Amino acid sequence: MFHEEKRDFRRMQIHTPAKLIPLEGENSHTEIVVTCTDLSATGLAICCDEVLEIGSVYRVVIASTSTAITSLDATVKVIRATKEQDGSLSAGLEIVHFN
């Protein structure tokens, strides 16, 4: 069956390192290295080694590999956190605003 995408923005499938910096709680100075697997204008999907709590807020930084393009720096909120069948952890992050 044909499935039509109902999202307002297209998603880009990528595989790039990113950093999450907690913006609340006692670990607010600890960076978490993750892999960004999916990126759109309103959010991103990541694979990570740590369980992220739904509703928690982070600063996400994805370094640019080009001097012509600035790095992505945004405040995000965890809206989905899943343990996959293979045991890996993934999360969906909503972009709250760009820094």
The first five atom37 places (N, CA, C, CB, O) and aatype in JSON, in Angstrom:
{
  "aatype": [12, 13, 8, 6, 6, 11, 1, 3, 13, 1, 1, 12, 5, 9, 8, 16, 14, 0, 11, 10, 9, 14, 10, 6, 7, 6, 2, 15, 8, 16, 6, 9, 19, 19, 16, 4, 16, 3, 10, 15, 0, 16, 7, 10, 0, 9, 4, 4, 3, 6, 19, 10, 6, 9, 7, 15, 19, 18, 1, 19, 19, 9, 0, 15, 16, 15, 16, 0, 9, 16, 15, 10, 3, 0, 16, 19, 11, 19, 9, 1, 0, 16, 11, 6, 5, 3, 7, 15, 10, 15, 0, 7, 10, 6, 9, 19, 8, 13, 2],
  "atom_mask": [
    [1, 1, 1, 1, 1],
    [1, 1, 1, 1, 1],
    [1, 1, 1, 1, 1],
    [1, 1, 1, 1, 1],
    [1, 1, 1, 1, 1],
    [1, 1, 1, 1, 1],
    [1, 1, 1, 1, 1],
    [1, 1, 1, 1, 1],
    [1, 1, 1, 1, 1],
    [1, 1, 1, 1, 1],
    [1, 1, 1, 1, 1],
    [1, 1, 1, 1, 1],
    [1, 1, 1, 1, 1],
    [1, 1, 1, 1, 1],
    [1, 1, 1, 1, 1],
    [1, 1, 1, 1, 1],
    [1, 1, 1, 1, 1],
    [1, 1, 1, 1, 1],
    [1, 1, 1, 1, 1],
    [1, 1, 1, 1, 1],
    [1, 1, 1, 1, 1],
    [1, 1, 1, 1, 1],
    [1, 1, 1, 1, 1],
    [1, 1, 1, 1, 1],
    [1, 1, 1, 0, 1],
    [1, 1, 1, 1, 1],
    [1, 1, 1, 1, 1],
    [1, 1, 1, 1, 1],
    [1, 1, 1, 1, 1],
    [1, 1, 1, 1, 1],
    [1, 1, 1, 1, 1],
    [1, 1, 1, 1, 1],
    [1, 1, 1, 1, 1],
    [1, 1, 1, 1, 1],
    [1, 1, 1, 1, 1],
    [1, 1, 1, 1, 1],
    [1, 1, 1, 1, 1],
    [1, 1, 1, 1, 1],
    [1, 1, 1, 1, 1],
    [1, 1, 1, 1, 1],
    [1, 1, 1, 1, 1],
    [1, 1, 1, 1, 1],
    [1, 1, 1, 0, 1],
    [1, 1, 1, 1, 1],
    [1, 1, 1, 1, 1],
    [1, 1, 1, 1, 1],
    [1, 1, 1, 1, 1],
    [1, 1, 1, 1, 1],
    [1, 1, 1, 1, 1],
    [1, 1, 1, 1, 1],
    [1, 1, 1, 1, 1],
    [1, 1, 1, 1, 1],
    [1, 1, 1, 1, 1],
    [1, 1, 1, 1, 1],
    [1, 1, 1, 0, 1],
    [1, 1, 1, 1, 1],
    [1, 1, 1, 1, 1],
    [1, 1, 1, 1, 1],
    [1, 1, 1, 1, 1],
    [1, 1, 1, 1, 1],
    [1, 1, 1, 1, 1],
    [1, 1, 1, 1, 1],
    [1, 1, 1, 1, 1],
    [1, 1, 1, 1, 1],
    [1, 1, 1, 1, 1],
    [1, 1, 1, 1, 1],
    [1, 1, 1, 1, 1],
    [1, 1, 1, 1, 1],
    [1, 1, 1, 1, 1],
    [1, 1, 1, 1, 1],
    [1, 1, 1, 1, 1],
    [1, 1, 1, 1, 1],
    [1, 1, 1, 1, 1],
    [1, 1, 1, 1, 1],
    [1, 1, 1, 1, 1],
    [1, 1, 1, 1, 1],
    [1, 1, 1, 1, 1],
    [1, 1, 1, 1, 1],
    [1, 1, 1, 1, 1],
    [1, 1, 1, 1, 1],
    [1, 1, 1, 1, 1],
    [1, 1, 1, 1, 1],
    [1, 1, 1, 1, 1],
    [1, 1, 1, 1, 1],
    [1, 1, 1, 1, 1],
    [1, 1, 1, 1, 1],
    [1, 1, 1, 0, 1],
    [1, 1, 1, 1, 1],
    [1, 1, 1, 1, 1],
    [1, 1, 1, 1, 1],
    [1, 1, 1, 1, 1],
    [1, 1, 1, 0, 1],
    [1, 1, 1, 1, 1],
    [1, 1, 1, 1, 1],
    [1, 1, 1, 1, 1],
    [1, 1, 1, 1, 1],
    [1, 1, 1, 1, 1],
    [1, 1, 1, 1, 1],
    [1, 1, 1, 1, 1]
  ],
  "atom_positions": [
    [[0.84, -1.18, 0.0], [0.0, 0.0, 0.0], [0.88, 1.24, 0.0], [-0.95, 0.0, 1.21], [1.88, 1.28, 0.72]],
    [[0.54, 2.24, -0.77], [1.27, 3.5, -0.86], [1.01, 4.32, 0.39], [0.87, 4.29, -2.13], [-0.14, 4.49, 0.81]],
    [[2.09, 4.83, 0.99], [1.97, 5.65, 2.2], [2.45, 7.06, 1.88], [2.78, 5.04, 3.38], [3.61, 7.24, 1.49]],
    [[1.6, 8.03, 2.05], [1.96, 9.42, 1.78], [2.42, 10.07, 3.07], [0.77, 10.19, 1.17], [1.75, 9.97, 4.1]],
    [[3.57, 10.74, 3.02], [4.11, 11.44, 4.17], [3.2, 12.6, 4.54], [5.54, 11.94, 3.89], [2.84, 13.4, 3.68]],
    [[2.82, 12.7, 5.81], [1.9, 13.73, 6.26], [2.61, 14.85, 7.02], [0.83, 13.12, 7.12], [1.95, 15.72, 7.57]],
    [[3.92, 14.83, 7.05], [4.66, 15.87, 7.76], [4.76, 17.12, 6.91], [6.07, 15.37, 8.13], [4.71, 17.06, 5.68]],
    [[4.89, 18.28, 7.58], [5.01, 19.55, 6.89], [6.4, 19.76, 6.31], [4.68, 20.67, 7.83], [6.55, 20.5, 5.34]],
    [[7.42, 19.12, 6.88], [8.79, 19.31, 6.44], [9.41, 17.97, 6.08], [9.62, 20.02, 7.52], [9.15, 16.96, 6.73]],
    [[10.24, 17.97, 5.04], [10.92, 16.74, 4.64], [12.0, 16.4, 5.64], [11.52, 16.89, 3.25], [12.59, 17.27, 6.27]],
    [[12.25, 15.12, 5.77], [13.29, 14.64, 6.65], [14.49, 14.19, 5.82], [12.78, 13.48, 7.54], [14.32, 13.6, 4.75]],
    [[15.69, 14.49, 6.32], [16.91, 14.03, 5.68], [17.48, 12.88, 6.5], [17.94, 15.19, 5.55], [17.67, 13.0, 7.71]],
    [[17.74, 11.78, 5.83], [18.39, 10.66, 6.49], [19.89, 10.94, 6.52], [18.07, 9.31, 5.75], [20.52, 11.08, 5.47]],
    [[20.45, 11.03, 7.71], [21.88, 11.31, 7.85], [22.47, 10.36, 8.88], [22.13, 12.79, 8.25], [21.73, 9.63, 9.55]],
    [[23.76, 10.37, 9.0], [24.45, 9.56, 10.01], [25.66, 10.37, 10.44], [24.87, 8.12, 9.44], [26.75, 10.22, 9.9]],
    [[25.44, 11.25, 11.43], [26.5, 12.16, 11.83], [26.54, 12.31, 13.35], [26.31, 13.53, 11.16], [25.5, 12.25, 14.01]],
    [[27.73, 12.52, 13.9], [27.83, 12.7, 15.35], [27.2, 14.02, 15.79], [29.28, 12.64, 15.79], [27.21, 15.01, 15.05]],
    [[26.67, 14.02, 16.99], [26.09, 15.22, 17.59], [26.36, 15.19, 19.09], [24.55, 15.31, 17.3], [26.67, 14.14, 19.65]],
    [[26.25, 16.35, 19.73], [26.42, 16.44, 21.17], [25.13, 16.93, 21.79], [27.59, 17.38, 21.54], [24.51, 17.88, 21.29]],
    [[24.73, 16.29, 22.87], [23.59, 16.75, 23.67], [24.14, 17.27, 24.99], [22.53, 15.6, 23.91], [24.93, 16.59, 25.65]],
    [[23.71, 18.47, 25.39], [24.11, 19.05, 26.66], [22.83, 19.29, 27.46], [24.93, 20.37, 26.47], [22.0, 20.1, 27.05]],
    [[22.66, 18.6, 28.6], [21.44, 18.79, 29.4], [21.32, 20.24, 29.86], [21.45, 17.84, 30.62], [22.31, 20.85, 30.26]],
    [[20.12, 20.79, 29.8], [19.9, 22.17, 30.22], [19.21, 22.27, 31.57], [19.07, 22.88, 29.19], [18.92, 23.37, 32.05]],
    [[18.96, 21.14, 32.19], [18.33, 21.14, 33.5], [18.9, 19.98, 34.3], [16.79, 21.04, 33.39], [19.4, 19.02, 33.72]],
    [[18.82, 20.07, 35.6], [19.29, 18.98, 36.45], [20.76, 19.12, 36.81], [0.0, 0.0, 0.0], [21.44, 20.06, 36.39]],
    [[21.23, 18.17, 37.59], [22.59, 18.24, 38.12], [23.66, 17.87, 37.1], [22.71, 17.34, 39.31], [24.83, 18.16, 37.34]],
    [[23.31, 17.24, 35.98], [24.27, 16.87, 34.95], [24.34, 17.87, 33.82], [23.94, 15.5, 34.41], [24.66, 17.51, 32.69]],
    [[24.03, 19.14, 34.1], [23.92, 20.13, 33.04], [25.24, 20.47, 32.37], [23.31, 21.37, 33.58], [25.25, 21.18, 31.36]],
    [[26.36, 19.99, 32.89], [27.65, 20.26, 32.26], [28.23, 19.02, 31.6], [28.62, 20.8, 33.3], [29.38, 19.04, 31.15]],
    [[27.47, 17.96, 31.53], [27.92, 16.71, 30.94], [27.41, 16.58, 29.51], [27.46, 15.51, 31.79], [26.2, 16.64, 29.27]],
    [[28.33, 16.41, 28.57], [27.94, 16.22, 27.17], [27.67, 14.74, 26.9], [29.04, 16.76, 26.21], [28.37, 13.88, 27.43]],
    [[26.67, 14.47, 26.09], [26.34, 13.11, 25.68], [26.58, 13.05, 24.17], [24.86, 12.72, 26.05], [25.97, 13.8, 23.42]],
    [[27.46, 12.16, 23.74], [27.72, 12.0, 22.32], [26.71, 11.02, 21.75], [29.18, 11.52, 22.05], [26.56, 9.91, 22.26]],
    [[26.01, 11.44, 20.68], [24.97, 10.63, 20.05], [25.22, 10.62, 18.54], [23.55, 11.18, 20.38], [26.11, 11.3, 18.05]],
    [[24.42, 9.84, 17.83], [24.44, 9.85, 16.37], [23.09, 10.33, 15.88], [24.78, 8.45, 15.8], [22.06, 9.74, 16.2]],
    [[23.11, 11.39, 15.09], [21.88, 11.9, 14.49], [21.6, 11.08, 13.24], [22.0, 13.44, 14.15], [22.46, 10.97, 12.36]],
    [[20.41, 10.51, 13.15], [20.05, 9.64, 12.02], [19.02, 10.25, 11.09], [19.55, 8.33, 12.53], [18.81, 9.76, 9.97]],
    [[18.36, 11.31, 11.54], [17.24, 11.88, 10.8], [17.11, 13.34, 11.22], [15.9, 11.08, 11.05], [17.14, 13.64, 12.42]],
    [[16.97, 14.24, 10.25], [16.92, 15.66, 10.57], [15.86, 16.35, 9.71], [18.3, 16.32, 10.36], [15.77, 16.1, 8.51]],
    [[15.06, 17.21, 10.35], [14.1, 18.03, 9.6], [14.12, 19.43, 10.19], [12.66, 17.42, 9.66], [14.89, 19.69, 11.12]],
    [[13.31, 20.31, 9.69], [13.25, 21.69, 10.17], [12.69, 21.78, 11.59], [12.42, 22.54, 9.23], [12.9, 22.78, 12.27]],
    [[11.98, 20.76, 12.03], [11.33, 20.83, 13.35], [11.83, 19.8, 14.36], [9.87, 20.67, 13.18], [11.4, 19.82, 15.51]],
    [[12.72, 18.91, 13.95], [13.19, 17.91, 14.89], [14.24, 17.0, 14.31], [0.0, 0.0, 0.0], [14.66, 17.13, 13.16]],
    [[14.67, 16.05, 15.14], [15.67, 15.09, 14.72], [15.5, 13.78, 15.48], [17.08, 15.64, 14.92], [14.89, 13.74, 16.55]],
    [[16.04, 12.74, 14.9], [16.06, 11.43, 15.55], [17.51, 11.08, 15.82], [15.37, 10.33, 14.66], [18.4, 11.39, 15.02]],
    [[17.75, 10.44, 16.96], [19.12, 10.09, 17.34], [19.18, 8.65, 17.84], [19.64, 11.04, 18.42], [18.18, 8.07, 18.25]],
    [[20.37, 8.08, 17.78], [20.72, 6.84, 18.46], [21.66, 7.22, 19.59], [21.37, 5.77, 17.47], [22.55, 8.05, 19.4]],
    [[21.47, 6.64, 20.75], [22.28, 7.03, 21.9], [22.57, 5.83, 22.79], [21.59, 8.12, 22.7], [21.96, 4.77, 22.65]],
    [[23.52, 6.01, 23.7], [23.89, 4.95, 24.64], [23.2, 5.12, 25.99], [25.39, 4.94, 24.83], [23.28, 4.22, 26.83]],
    [[22.54, 6.25, 26.19], [21.88, 6.53, 27.46], [20.38, 6.66, 27.26], [22.45, 7.79, 28.1], [19.91, 7.1, 26.2]],
    [[19.63, 6.29, 28.27], [18.18, 6.47, 28.23], [17.88, 7.94, 28.49], [17.46, 5.55, 29.29], [18.35, 8.51, 29.47]],
    [[17.1, 8.55, 27.61], [16.71, 9.95, 27.77], [15.28, 9.99, 28.28], [16.85, 10.73, 26.43], [14.43, 9.23, 27.82]],
    [[15.02, 10.88, 29.21], [13.69, 11.0, 29.79], [12.8, 11.88, 28.92], [13.77, 11.58, 31.21], [13.2, 12.97, 28.52]],
    [[11.6, 11.4, 28.62], [10.65, 12.17, 27.82], [10.35, 13.48, 28.56], [9.34, 11.36, 27.56], [10.09, 13.49, 29.76]],
    [[10.39, 14.58, 27.81], [10.15, 15.9, 28.38], [11.42, 16.63, 28.78], [0.0, 0.0, 0.0], [11.38, 17.83, 29.04]],
    [[12.55, 15.92, 28.84], [13.79, 16.59, 29.22], [14.27, 17.49, 28.09], [14.87, 15.56, 29.59], [13.98, 17.26, 26.92]],
    [[15.02, 18.53, 28.46], [15.44, 19.56, 27.52], [16.96, 19.56, 27.41], [14.93, 20.97, 27.96], [17.67, 19.47, 28.42]],
    [[17.46, 19.65, 26.17], [18.89, 19.61, 25.89], [19.24, 20.7, 24.88], [19.3, 18.22, 25.36], [18.39, 21.2, 24.15]],
    [[20.5, 21.03, 24.86], [21.07, 21.8, 23.75], [21.73, 20.76, 22.85], [22.12, 22.92, 24.24], [22.5, 19.93, 23.33]],
    [[21.44, 20.8, 21.55], [22.05, 19.88, 20.61], [22.96, 20.67, 19.68], [20.98, 19.09, 19.8], [22.59, 21.75, 19.2]],
    [[24.16, 20.13, 19.45], [25.12, 20.76, 18.55], [25.58, 19.72, 17.54], [26.33, 21.37, 19.34], [26.07, 18.65, 17.91]],
    [[25.42, 20.05, 16.26], [25.94, 19.21, 15.18], [26.93, 20.09, 14.41], [24.77, 18.65, 14.23], [26.55, 21.07, 13.78]],
    [[28.2, 19.72, 14.49], [29.25, 20.52, 13.85], [29.15, 20.43, 12.34], [30.64, 20.05, 14.32], [28.87, 19.37, 11.78]],
    [[29.38, 21.56, 11.7], [29.38, 21.61, 10.24], [30.72, 21.13, 9.71], [29.07, 23.04, 9.73], [31.76, 21.34, 10.34]],
    [[30.71, 20.49, 8.57], [31.94, 20.05, 7.93], [32.38, 21.03, 6.85], [31.77, 18.64, 7.33], [33.35, 20.79, 6.14]],
    [[31.66, 22.15, 6.74], [31.95, 23.15, 5.71], [32.01, 24.54, 6.34], [30.88, 23.12, 4.59], [31.2, 24.87, 7.2]],
    [[32.96, 25.34, 5.92], [33.04, 26.71, 6.44], [31.9, 27.57, 5.89], [34.4, 27.34, 6.08], [31.62, 28.64, 6.44]],
    [[31.25, 27.14, 4.84], [30.15, 27.9, 4.24], [28.82, 27.67, 4.95], [30.01, 27.53, 2.78], [27.87, 28.43, 4.75]],
    [[28.76, 26.65, 5.79], [27.52, 26.31, 6.48], [27.78, 26.33, 7.99], [26.98, 24.91, 6.03], [28.74, 25.72, 8.46]],
    [[26.93, 27.03, 8.74], [27.11, 27.08, 10.18], [26.67, 25.77, 10.83], [26.34, 28.26, 10.78], [25.85, 25.03, 10.28]],
    [[27.22, 25.51, 11.99], [26.83, 24.32, 12.75], [25.39, 24.47, 13.23], [27.79, 24.1, 13.94], [24.9, 25.58, 13.42]],
    [[24.72, 23.35, 13.44], [23.38, 23.36, 14.02], [23.54, 23.48, 15.53], [22.57, 22.07, 13.64], [24.26, 22.7, 16.14]],
    [[22.87, 24.44, 16.12], [22.88, 24.66, 17.56], [21.45, 25.01, 17.95], [23.9, 25.81, 17.97], [20.95, 26.08, 17.6]],
    [[20.79, 24.11, 18.67], [19.38, 24.3, 18.99], [19.05, 23.75, 20.37], [18.5, 23.64, 17.93], [19.76, 22.91, 20.91]],
    [[17.96, 24.25, 20.91], [17.39, 23.69, 22.13], [16.32, 22.71, 21.71], [16.81, 24.82, 23.08], [15.46, 23.03, 20.89]],
    [[16.36, 21.5, 22.27], [15.44, 20.44, 21.88], [14.78, 19.82, 23.11], [16.17, 19.36, 21.06], [15.3, 19.9, 24.22]],
    [[13.63, 19.21, 22.88], [12.89, 18.5, 23.94], [12.67, 17.07, 23.48], [11.52, 19.21, 24.26], [12.29, 16.83, 22.33]],
    [[12.9, 16.12, 24.37], [12.7, 14.71, 24.06], [11.21, 14.42, 24.01], [13.42, 13.79, 25.11], [10.5, 14.61, 25.0]],
    [[10.73, 13.94, 22.85], [9.3, 13.62, 22.72], [9.08, 12.13, 22.55], [8.7, 14.37, 21.53], [7.95, 11.65, 22.65]],
    [[10.16, 11.38, 22.3], [10.06, 9.92, 22.15], [11.38, 9.31, 22.58], [9.69, 9.51, 20.68], [12.44, 9.81, 22.21]],
    [[11.33, 8.24, 23.34], [12.53, 7.5, 23.74], [12.17, 6.02, 23.67], [13.03, 7.91, 25.18], [11.22, 5.57, 24.3]],
    [[12.95, 5.26, 22.9], [12.6, 3.87, 22.61], [13.8, 2.96, 22.72], [11.99, 3.76, 21.22], [14.91, 3.32, 22.32]],
    [[13.58, 1.78, 23.28], [14.59, 0.72, 23.22], [14.19, -0.19, 22.07], [14.69, -0.08, 24.6], [13.12, -0.79, 22.08]],
    [[15.07, -0.28, 21.07], [14.77, -1.06, 19.87], [14.92, -2.55, 20.15], [15.69, -0.64, 18.71], [15.47, -2.94, 21.18]],
    [[14.44, -3.4, 19.23], [14.51, -4.85, 19.4], [15.94, -5.35, 19.5], [13.8, -5.53, 18.24], [16.2, -6.36, 20.16]],
    [[16.88, -4.65, 18.85], [18.28, -5.08, 18.91], [18.98, -4.58, 20.17], [19.03, -4.58, 17.67], [20.18, -4.82, 20.35]],
    [[18.25, -3.88, 21.05], [18.82, -3.39, 22.29], [19.34, -1.97, 22.23], [0.0, 0.0, 0.0], [19.67, -1.39, 23.27]],
    [[19.41, -1.39, 21.05], [19.89, -0.01, 20.92], [18.82, 0.96, 21.41], [20.29, 0.3, 19.45], [17.64, 0.61, 21.49]],
    [[19.24, 2.16, 21.72], [18.33, 3.2, 22.21], [18.2, 4.29, 21.15], [18.83, 3.79, 23.54], [19.19, 4.68, 20.54]],
    [[16.99, 4.76, 20.95], [16.76, 5.87, 20.02], [15.83, 6.88, 20.67], [16.15, 5.35, 18.67], [15.12, 6.57, 21.63]],
    [[15.86, 8.1, 20.13], [15.0, 9.14, 20.68], [14.61, 10.11, 19.57], [15.71, 9.9, 21.84], [15.35, 10.32, 18.62]],
    [[13.43, 10.68, 19.73], [12.95, 11.73, 18.85], [12.99, 13.05, 19.6], [0.0, 0.0, 0.0], [12.47, 13.14, 20.71]],
    [[13.61, 14.06, 19.0], [13.78, 15.35, 19.65], [13.07, 16.44, 18.84], [15.28, 15.68, 19.8], [13.25, 16.53, 17.63]],
    [[12.28, 17.24, 19.51], [11.59, 18.36, 18.88], [12.43, 19.61, 19.07], [10.15, 18.54, 19.47], [12.86, 19.9, 20.19]],
    [[12.68, 20.37, 18.0], [13.42, 21.62, 18.11], [12.5, 22.67, 18.71], [13.98, 22.07, 16.73], [11.46, 23.0, 18.14]],
    [[12.89, 23.19, 19.87], [12.12, 24.23, 20.57], [12.5, 25.58, 19.99], [12.39, 24.19, 22.12], [11.63, 26.4, 19.69]],
    [[13.8, 25.82, 19.83], [14.28, 27.03, 19.15], [15.74, 26.86, 18.77], [14.09, 28.28, 20.04], [16.45, 26.04, 19.34]],
    [[16.16, 27.65, 17.79], [17.54, 27.63, 17.34], [18.33, 28.64, 18.16], [17.66, 27.94, 15.83], [17.85, 29.74, 18.42]],
    [[19.53, 28.27, 18.57], [20.37, 29.15, 19.4], [21.25, 30.04, 18.51], [21.25, 28.32, 20.36], [22.03, 30.84, 19.02]]
  ]
}
